[in-house]
Amino acid sequence: MLRIKRIYELPKEEDGFRILIDESWPKGLSKEEAKVDLWLREIAPTKNLGKWPEDDRAHFNEFETKYHDQLQKKNTLIKLIRDTEKEKGTVTFLYSTIKSIKRLQF
């Protein structure tokens, strides 16, 4: 099972394996507090996509399409995530910068 949640939410046991998918470390959060198992900065949206307004619904579909295209080029990382999901059961993607990323599906 793949889940996604904001990194500032408290870690829970049901999160399973926790992967931070942001390019930079979240402000004001220690590594101990974050309980991150893996930091995959390479899977974060490029800077151009990451700077889109967080609540701009009008442009979200374009963002989603472009980010999906970027992910297609990162097959090795996708395979790593899928293999981890098979091994651990649940993988939770953690983000801090883009609220709209909650709607993305791999």
C-alpha positions, 0 to 999 in steps of 0.5 A: 500500500502506498500512502502520502502525508505531510511530514509535519504530521506525527509519525504513526506505526501504520505509516510503515516505511517512510520516504521523504520525497522533497528535494530539501530537508523540511525546516524546523524538523530534526531527523529524529522527529521526522522518523524518515527511513529513506530520503529520495530527493531524486524523485522530487519534482524539478525546481520549475514544478516545485515552485508552482503555487501550492493552492493553484487548482487551475494549474494543478492538472498541468503540474500533475501531467508534467510531474508524471512525465518526470516520474516515467524517466525515473524507472529505477527509483519507481522499482525501488519504491515498488520493491520496498512496498512488497517487502515492507507492506506499506510505504508512506511518502512524506512531503513538506512543500507541495500540498497538492502532491497529495493527489498524485498517484504513481 
